[in-house]
Amino acid sequence: MTEIKTLAKEACALYGSLGQTGLRAIGALRSTDPELVDELLATFESRGEAASWLVSRTIGFGGFSALELLAQGERERVMHVLNHLRFGLCA
């Protein structure tokens, strides 16, 4: 196997693990913050897409993920972005 194929396989495994972490986070949040989980699922209409967004680092969060912000106590910031994604920006 070439080095590129090996690295691609490793990256694929990491993304799979990250996705599983997102799903586990949704499960953990379901018991501590069901309103947030409801917003995630209403916004993304898919548990998998919501889980992926939760663990993906984004420019909108300064390079952090929503999960990292939640761990830092920034729930309102995450909810604000979810509302903007779901309903759009109001002028």
C-alpha positions in Angstrom: 0.0 0.0 0.0 1.4 3.4 -0.9 1.9 6.1 1.8 -1.0 8.2 0.3 -3.4 5.2 0.5 -2.3 4.5 4.1 -2.9 8.2 5.0 -6.2 8.2 3.3 -7.3 5.1 5.2 -6.1 6.8 8.5 -8.1 10.0 7.7 -11.2 8.0 6.9 -10.9 6.2 10.3 -10.5 9.6 12.0 -13.6 11.0 10.4 -15.6 7.9 11.3 -14.5 8.3 14.9 -15.3 12.0 14.9 -18.8 11.2 13.6 -19.3 8.7 16.4 -18.2 11.3 18.9 -20.8 13.7 17.5 -23.5 11.1 17.9 -22.4 10.3 21.4 -22.5 14.1 22.2 -26.0 14.3 20.9 -26.9 11.4 23.3 -25.2 13.1 26.2 -26.9 16.5 25.4 -30.3 14.8 25.1 -30.3 14.2 28.9 -28.7 17.6 29.9 -30.1 20.0 27.3 -33.0 18.5 25.3 -34.0 21.9 23.9 -30.6 22.2 22.2 -30.8 18.7 20.7 -34.3 19.6 19.4 -32.9 22.7 17.7 -30.0 20.7 16.2 -32.3 18.1 14.8 -34.8 20.7 13.5 -32.0 22.7 11.8 -30.2 19.8 10.2 -33.2 17.3 9.8 -30.7 14.4 10.2 -29.1 13.1 13.4 -25.9 12.4 11.3 -25.7 15.9 9.9 -26.4 17.4 13.3 -23.7 15.3 14.8 -21.2 16.3 12.1 -21.9 20.0 12.5 -21.6 19.7 16.3 -18.0 18.4 16.1 -16.8 20.3 13.0 -14.6 23.3 13.5 -15.9 26.4 11.7 -14.9 30.0 11.0 -18.1 31.2 12.6 -16.9 29.8 15.9 -13.4 31.1 15.5 -12.1 27.7 14.5 -13.8 25.9 17.3 -16.6 23.4 17.1 -20.0 23.9 18.6 -19.2 21.0 21.0 -16.1 22.8 22.2 -18.1 26.0 22.8 -20.7 24.1 24.7 -18.0 22.6 26.9 -16.9 26.2 27.6 -20.4 27.2 28.6 -21.2 29.2 25.5 -24.6 27.6 24.9 -26.3 30.9 23.8 -23.7 31.5 21.1 -24.4 28.0 19.7 -28.1 28.5 19.9 -27.7 31.9 18.2 -25.9 30.3 15.2 -28.4 27.4 15.1 -31.3 30.0 14.9 -29.5 31.9 12.1 -28.9 28.6 10.2 -32.5 27.6 10.6 -34.4 30.8 10.1 -31.8 33.0 8.3 -30.6 36.5 9.2 -33.3 39.2 9.8 -32.5 42.7 8.9 
